[in-house]
Amino acid sequence: MRVVFHGGRIVTAGPDGVIENGILIVDDGRIGEVGAAGEIEVPGTDAQLIDLEGQTAIPGLIDLHGHVCGFTAAETAEGINPKTVTDSVIRATLNCHGAISNGITTVREVGSRHEGIFNISRAVERGDLLGPRIFACGNAISMTGGHGHTSVSVEVDGPDAVRWAARQQLKNGAQFIKVMASGGAGGVTERLTDCQMTFEELSAASEEAHAKGKHVAAHATAPASIINALNAGANTIEHGVIVDDEAVAKFLETDAVYVPTLEIYNRIATYASDQYPPHYPARAREAVQYHRESFQKAMAAGVKIGAGTDSGNHRWFLGDLALELALMVEYGLDPLQALLTATRNAAEVMDLQEEIGTLEKGKSADVVVVEGNPLDQISALREVTVVMKGGQTLPI
């Protein structure tokens, strides 16, 4: 069915910018026309009309750092083995609903317990499971005892073993490769400043991914690990809690994208002290102290930023991308630029910019409608009224 959005604001995130009193026509799952009222002929009575009065249409949101199958910090810290496939599917179903309900139509899945994530992704693609597109890496790759080794990572040592692990994920269906280049806040014995995986190991992963036309995401939390990962060919840096001038220069030199995941550290530090072992919120509080300054340094230098939440665990289901963008605005990004981190920039990270990320003619009709104007108040992104993915209006 043809659908016509009319009578309100359209933020295209593309060349047309912001269109007041705009019209957007969806035909056969694709964006047919988008422009100002009076410039586009509105179809006849066969079209479904969606009135945008007092509302704003934006591209479907993209979360660059999610865990669709979920995991718990307590499980990770205590060294409990991954849960069953059944539990993961149940968690994934809840996370997929949370994402769609909050206007997220695409998720980059940055680490799963098992290869079942590819089955879940295919189930969404077939329409058997309601959810966002899932762009998955499978298992992350870590050194023995490295970050995520009790949950989402496969442990390997040496460049040849890393090559095997990367090839295995690509064989399973990985759309990118994730490596753990540093420690993190979760593990009892690791620190944010720890470098994990050698340059040679990281390079081996990048070579395998790039040979297949795939990108590499690197968990890296401090300058030494960030620079090591970027020198080895990583395309995105996840978290980047501590970013110094040398790291910023390396971002700019390599044209890598910074996915800071600001909100997750803030949440753990502020809201979750009774949910985790004592070391975890303590480390999160330490991270928050550095993270704001790091984000502002990168922002001021013109480093490209992508939005990701690191959500999907037992306490916070996928869907809180609006909180991440609100924190970016609080730290100095203007609302439109914040929105671009979760639309156009994010699509470019996944090399999907010809398909999603902006509201342009010919692209997949991923359209989200929110009450009010997120360019005035970014919190408007929490007031989702319509979610369309690929031209299909989904229940929220």
ZAMI-952818 format. One line per field, with one value per residue (C-alpha): x, y, z; residue number from 1. Coordinates in pm, 1 decimal. Each point is the difference from the previous one (the first is absolute). Example, Ala and Ser with C-alpha at 12.3 -4.5 7.8 and 13.67 -1.06 7.14 Angstrom:
BEGIN
xx: 1230.0, 137.0
yy: -450.0, 344.0
zz: 780.0, -66.0
seq: 1, 2
//
This chain:
BEGIN
xx: 0.0, 110.3, 46.1, 18.3, 146.1, -114.0, -61.6, 303.9, 376.6, 230.2, 363.6, 156.7, 355.9, 100.6, 51.9, -356.7, 62.7, -308.8, -328.4, -276.6, -351.8, 147.1, -134.1, 158.4, -147.4, 71.4, -69.1, 69.4, 231.6, 210.9, 2.0, -160.7, 8.1, 94.0, -31.7, -201.7, -378.3, -97.9, 305.4, -117.2, -322.7, -183.9, -140.1, -373.2, -228.2, 192.9, 265.5, 10.5, 44.3, 203.5, -43.5, 320.9, -155.1, 198.0, 238.1, 329.7, 93.6, 360.8, 195.1, -18.2, 255.0, 310.6, 169.0, 362.6, 73.2, -265.1, -14.5, -317.1, 33.9, 97.8, 228.7, 23.9, 290.3, -42.2, 34.2, 307.4, 167.7, -70.2, 128.7, -329.7, -15.5, -228.8, -366.6, -186.0, -108.7, -359.6, 69.8, 184.3, -293.4, -238.3, 232.8, 35.6, -377.2, -35.5, 292.0, -134.6, -335.5, 172.0, 198.6, -298.2, -215.2, 261.4, 47.9, 314.0, -30.8, 359.5, 243.6, 366.0, 38.1, 350.5, 41.4, -213.0, 25.3, -32.7, -72.5, -374.7, 1.6, 15.8, -316.0, -170.2, 109.7, -139.4, -325.8, -42.3, 83.8, -263.1, -260.2, -29.3, 124.8, -90.4, 316.6, 261.8, 242.2, 284.8, 350.5, 199.2, 362.7, -67.1, 260.4, 241.3, 365.6, 216.2, 327.9, -10.3, -158.8, -79.6, -302.3, -328.5, 160.3, -275.7, -279.8, 29.2, 361.1, 189.3, 348.4, 297.6, 369.7, 238.5, -62.3, -74.6, -259.8, -157.0, -21.5, -176.0, -245.9, -75.3, -47.3, -229.9, -224.4, -4.2, -89.6, -289.1, -134.0, 172.5, -53.4, 300.0, 266.7, 21.7, 327.9, 74.6, 303.7, -15.7, -138.5, -325.4, -210.5, -163.1, 270.9, 138.2, 363.4, 5.3, 43.1, -111.7, 364.9, 101.9, 100.8, -130.5, 93.7, 323.0, 36.4, 71.1, -314.6, -216.9, 152.7, -81.0, -366.3, -10.1, 162.8, -257.0, -294.2, 119.6, 74.2, -371.5, -104.3, -100.9, 86.6, 159.3, -135.5, 248.6, -87.0, 267.1, -24.5, 328.4, 252.2, 253.4, -264.2, -183.8, 316.8, 103.5, -339.3, -8.5, 354.3, -108.9, -291.3, -303.4, -279.7, -191.7, 106.3, -258.1, -15.0, 320.0, -31.5, 337.9, 92.9, 308.7, 138.2, 204.9, -305.6, -204.3, 270.4, -8.1, -380.4, 33.8, 289.5, -188.2, -351.0, -121.5, -331.6, -31.6, -292.3, 24.4, -295.4, -17.3, -325.9, 80.2, 283.4, -216.7, -280.2, 218.9, 170.7, -323.2, -283.1, 138.4, 220.9, -218.6, -16.2, 369.2, 313.2, 158.7, 287.0, -233.3, -181.2, 326.2, 172.1, -298.6, 20.2, 367.5, -89.2, -262.1, 262.1, 212.9, -269.6, -151.9, 336.3, 94.8, -325.9, 34.9, 360.4, -95.5, -305.8, 199.4, 260.5, -257.4, 27.4, -296.8, -232.6, -247.1, -266.7, -13.2, -151.7, 171.4, -345.9, -188.4, 87.2, -231.5, -74.8, -11.9, -150.7, 88.2, -173.7, 153.8, 189.1, -180.7, 187.1, 333.4, -81.9, -120.9, 335.2, 180.4, -205.4, 72.4, 371.0, -18.0, -120.9, -295.5, -320.1, 19.8, 360.2, -96.1, -281.7, 243.2, 216.4, -294.4, -108.1, 230.9, 330.9, -111.0, -111.2, 338.3, 178.4, -182.6, 37.9, -379.9, -21.3, -159.2, -282.7, -72.2, 103.0, -168.7, -344.3, 80.8, -173.6, 65.4, 116.4, -166.5, -298.6, 129.0, -201.0, -58.9, -245.0, 41.5, -206.5, 141.4, 331.0, 318.2, 207.3, -132.4, -20.3, 192.3, -218.4, -280.7, 162.9, -152.1, -353.3, -25.3, -340.5, 73.9, 272.8, 33.8, 271.6, 33.9, -340.0, -174.7, -160.1, 82.8, -190.2, 166.8
yy: 0.0, 354.4, 210.3, 378.8, 188.3, 362.2, 319.3, 10.2, 16.6, -245.0, -29.7, -182.3, -20.3, 36.9, 276.1, 133.1, 72.1, 97.5, 47.1, 187.6, -97.1, -286.8, -296.2, -344.2, -269.3, -369.2, -237.8, -374.7, 23.0, 281.3, 375.8, 130.3, 374.4, 237.2, 377.7, 304.6, 12.6, 157.3, -140.0, -362.2, -135.6, -199.5, -333.7, -63.3, -191.8, -327.8, 135.5, -27.7, 349.2, 64.1, 351.5, 145.0, 307.3, 82.7, -286.9, -69.7, -278.7, -119.0, -292.3, -327.1, 10.8, -217.9, -131.6, -78.0, -182.3, -241.3, -349.8, -154.6, -324.9, 188.7, -81.0, 101.5, 174.1, -220.0, -314.9, 135.2, 104.9, -332.5, -201.8, -178.1, -175.9, 134.4, -79.3, -241.9, 71.1, 1.0, 273.7, 198.9, -19.3, 118.2, 289.7, 82.3, 11.0, 251.2, 206.7, 7.9, 128.5, 264.0, 122.2, 30.1, 168.1, 272.7, 62.7, -209.7, -179.5, -125.2, -133.7, -83.8, -302.9, 23.8, -331.1, -308.1, -308.9, -235.1, -17.4, -9.7, 376.5, -66.6, -211.8, 278.8, 250.4, -218.6, -44.0, 378.0, 23.6, -263.5, 176.6, -285.1, 224.6, 366.2, 199.0, 227.9, -111.3, -173.6, 60.8, -256.6, -95.7, -326.5, -55.2, 278.7, -102.5, 37.4, -126.1, -270.6, 161.7, 309.7, 223.8, -187.7, -343.0, -121.6, 123.7, 117.8, -66.0, -296.7, -25.3, -41.9, 86.0, 84.5, 137.9, -340.5, -83.1, 342.6, -60.8, -329.2, 166.7, 281.3, -245.3, -209.1, 299.0, 96.1, -359.0, 15.3, 314.3, 290.5, 335.6, 150.7, -107.5, 115.3, -8.9, 68.8, 228.4, 99.9, -81.0, 145.6, 80.9, -340.4, -255.3, -31.9, -29.4, 250.4, 374.6, 261.4, 79.8, -360.3, -75.2, -337.9, -176.6, 90.5, 217.7, -314.1, -169.3, 302.9, 35.3, -362.4, 58.0, 316.8, -168.9, -280.7, 238.6, 247.3, -280.0, -78.9, 364.7, 8.9, 256.4, -46.9, 129.2, 19.7, 15.9, 244.7, 218.0, 191.8, 169.4, -281.5, -256.9, 246.5, 85.9, -365.8, -97.4, 285.8, -71.1, -361.0, 102.6, 30.1, 206.9, 86.9, 44.3, -110.5, 187.0, 205.5, 103.9, 175.1, 181.6, 221.5, 228.5, -278.8, -225.1, 283.5, 51.6, -370.9, 8.2, 283.3, -164.8, -329.5, 146.3, -241.4, 48.5, 50.8, -186.8, 125.7, -178.3, 279.8, -91.3, -355.4, 112.7, 278.9, -245.9, -254.7, 271.1, 174.2, -248.9, -347.6, -13.7, -268.8, -205.0, -73.9, -104.6, 304.3, 35.8, 56.1, 322.6, 127.4, -40.6, 147.9, 310.4, 28.1, -36.1, 275.8, 244.5, -51.9, -69.2, 345.4, 164.5, -265.4, 45.4, 377.2, -21.6, -229.1, 208.7, 324.0, -157.4, -121.9, -373.2, -179.6, -130.8, -288.4, -77.2, -322.7, -95.3, -321.8, -97.3, -326.9, -147.0, -129.3, 341.1, 216.9, -135.1, 146.7, 323.3, 280.4, 167.7, 325.5, 11.3, -37.6, 286.9, 215.6, -46.6, 97.6, 319.9, 65.1, -35.7, 256.7, -157.7, 181.1, -208.8, -40.3, -118.8, -239.1, -138.1, -51.3, -224.7, -242.3, 29.8, 107.6, -56.4, -337.8, -119.9, 97.5, -207.7, -311.2, 98.0, 16.7, 369.5, -79.7, -184.1, 164.0, 291.6, 285.6, 71.0, 17.5, -121.6, -365.4, -98.8, -250.6, 162.0, -0.1, 285.9, 88.0, 264.2, 171.8, 256.5, 352.6, 110.4, -187.7, 282.4, 223.0, -267.0, -319.5, -169.9, 0.4, -314.9, -185.0, 82.3, -242.7, -23.9, -185.5, -243.9, -115.0, -239.8, -78.2, 150.1, -214.4, 182.7, -197.1, -32.9, 192.0
zz: 0.0, -69.4, 315.4, 13.9, 296.9, -15.5, 192.8, 225.7, 27.8, -179.3, 103.7, -293.5, 143.3, -365.8, -257.2, 38.0, 368.6, 197.7, -186.7, 177.5, -110.9, -194.8, -191.5, -13.1, -223.9, 55.7, -286.3, 4.2, 298.3, -144.0, 34.1, -316.1, 49.5, 279.6, -5.8, 100.7, -29.6, -329.8, -175.0, -0.1, -137.5, 267.3, -124.9, -13.2, 229.8, -16.9, 240.8, 377.6, 146.1, 315.5, 137.1, 144.8, 157.9, 314.1, -73.9, -175.7, -239.7, 16.9, -146.7, 188.1, 280.5, -1.2, 315.5, -82.4, 325.1, 123.0, 146.1, -136.3, 194.0, 313.0, 289.4, 359.7, 167.6, 307.1, -211.5, -171.5, 324.2, 169.3, -294.4, -63.3, -335.7, -272.9, 32.2, -221.8, -353.8, 122.5, 254.0, -264.9, -239.8, 272.4, 81.5, -368.7, -45.7, 282.7, -125.3, -354.5, 123.6, 214.6, -297.4, -234.3, 265.9, 27.6, -370.0, -51.4, -332.9, -29.2, 261.5, -38.8, 229.3, 144.5, 177.9, 54.9, 212.8, -295.2, -372.3, 68.9, -53.2, -374.1, 21.0, 193.0, -263.9, -276.1, 192.4, 8.2, -368.7, -83.0, 210.6, 251.3, 282.3, 47.3, 33.8, -150.5, -269.3, 178.1, -134.4, 198.9, 64.6, 183.8, 270.4, 77.7, -1.3, 311.4, 137.5, 265.7, 304.2, -204.4, 11.4, -35.4, 28.5, 233.4, -221.1, -360.0, -103.7, -138.2, 155.2, -236.2, 11.4, -281.6, -348.9, -156.7, 264.2, -42.9, -375.6, 67.5, 238.2, -244.4, -286.3, 217.1, 74.7, -368.5, -86.9, 246.8, -165.6, 175.5, -167.2, 179.2, 250.4, 361.4, 194.1, 363.3, -1.6, 367.5, 340.0, 122.6, 301.8, 43.2, 70.0, 351.6, -111.6, -288.0, -22.8, -251.1, -72.4, -76.4, -357.2, -114.4, -324.6, -173.8, -305.7, -204.0, 129.5, -68.1, -346.4, -80.4, 84.4, -211.0, -297.1, 2.9, 35.6, -261.4, -247.0, 13.1, -27.0, 367.9, 265.4, 341.8, 330.0, 286.9, 367.6, 118.1, 307.9, 33.8, -231.2, -37.2, -95.7, -225.7, -192.0, -17.5, -144.4, -251.0, -117.0, -50.4, -222.8, 226.9, -152.1, 316.2, 359.5, 255.3, 334.0, -22.6, 362.4, 11.0, -322.6, -8.6, -272.8, -157.7, -20.0, -155.1, -262.2, -81.6, -36.7, -250.9, -184.0, -45.5, -42.7, 266.8, 179.3, 376.3, 161.7, 359.9, 170.4, 258.7, 168.9, 110.9, 227.8, 134.9, 77.3, 172.2, 203.6, 96.8, 8.8, 41.2, 308.0, 152.9, -320.4, -50.7, 190.0, 169.7, -247.7, -296.0, 102.0, 147.5, -335.6, -179.3, 218.8, -89.5, -368.4, 12.7, 128.3, -310.6, -256.5, -23.1, -56.5, -258.2, -189.8, -2.6, -116.9, -288.7, -87.6, -10.5, -227.8, -250.2, 65.5, -156.2, 269.9, -9.5, 258.6, 197.5, 333.9, 116.7, 123.8, -21.1, 338.8, 271.5, 144.7, -312.4, -315.8, -336.9, -82.3, 201.2, -281.3, 82.4, 331.8, -178.6, -235.1, 289.5, 170.9, -320.5, -8.0, 366.9, -80.1, -280.0, -325.5, -156.8, -32.9, -377.5, 16.8, 279.1, -214.5, -288.7, 220.4, 17.6, -363.6, -283.0, 181.9, 130.4, -342.7, -143.5, 265.9, -125.2, -367.5, -21.9, -90.6, -336.5, 176.2, 337.0, 222.7, -187.5, -142.5, -372.2, -311.5, -74.4, 347.2, 228.1, 170.6, 357.0, 148.3, 364.2, 121.1, 337.6, 184.7, -3.7, -145.0, 95.8, -147.6, 278.5, 270.6, -66.4, 263.3, -260.2, -136.1, 294.7, -122.0, -291.2, -169.7, -327.3, -99.2, -361.0, -112.6, -366.9, -65.9, 262.3, 292.1, 312.6, 329.4, 280.9
seq: 1, 2, 3, 4, 5, 6, 7, 8, 9, 10, 11, 12, 13, 14, 15, 16, 17, 18, 19, 20, 21, 22, 23, 24, 25, 26, 27, 28, 29, 30, 31, 32, 33, 34, 35, 36, 37, 38, 39, 40, 41, 42, 43, 44, 45, 46, 47, 48, 49, 50, 51, 52, 53, 54, 55, 56, 57, 58, 59, 60, 61, 62, 63, 64, 65, 66, 67, 68, 69, 70, 71, 72, 73, 74, 75, 76, 77, 78, 79, 80, 81, 82, 83, 84, 85, 86, 87, 88, 89, 90, 91, 92, 93, 94, 95, 96, 97, 98, 99, 100, 101, 102, 103, 104, 105, 106, 107, 108, 109, 110, 111, 112, 113, 114, 115, 116, 117, 118, 119, 120, 121, 122, 123, 124, 125, 126, 127, 128, 129, 130, 131, 132, 133, 134, 135, 136, 137, 138, 139, 140, 141, 142, 143, 144, 145, 146, 147, 148, 149, 150, 151, 152, 153, 154, 155, 156, 157, 158, 159, 160, 161, 162, 163, 164, 165, 166, 167, 168, 169, 170, 171, 172, 173, 174, 175, 176, 177, 178, 179, 180, 181, 182, 183, 184, 185, 186, 187, 188, 189, 190, 191, 192, 193, 194, 195, 196, 197, 198, 199, 200, 201, 202, 203, 204, 205, 206, 207, 208, 209, 210, 211, 212, 213, 214, 215, 216, 217, 218, 219, 220, 221, 222, 223, 224, 225, 226, 227, 228, 229, 230, 231, 232, 233, 234, 235, 236, 237, 238, 239, 240, 241, 242, 243, 244, 245, 246, 247, 248, 249, 250, 251, 252, 253, 254, 255, 256, 257, 258, 259, 260, 261, 262, 263, 264, 265, 266, 267, 268, 269, 270, 271, 272, 273, 274, 275, 276, 277, 278, 279, 280, 281, 282, 283, 284, 285, 286, 287, 288, 289, 290, 291, 292, 293, 294, 295, 296, 297, 298, 299, 300, 301, 302, 303, 304, 305, 306, 307, 308, 309, 310, 311, 312, 313, 314, 315, 316, 317, 318, 319, 320, 321, 322, 323, 324, 325, 326, 327, 328, 329, 330, 331, 332, 333, 334, 335, 336, 337, 338, 339, 340, 341, 342, 343, 344, 345, 346, 347, 348, 349, 350, 351, 352, 353, 354, 355, 356, 357, 358, 359, 360, 361, 362, 363, 364, 365, 366, 367, 368, 369, 370, 371, 372, 373, 374, 375, 376, 377, 378, 379, 380, 381, 382, 383, 384, 385, 386, 387, 388, 389, 390, 391, 392, 393, 394, 395, 396
//
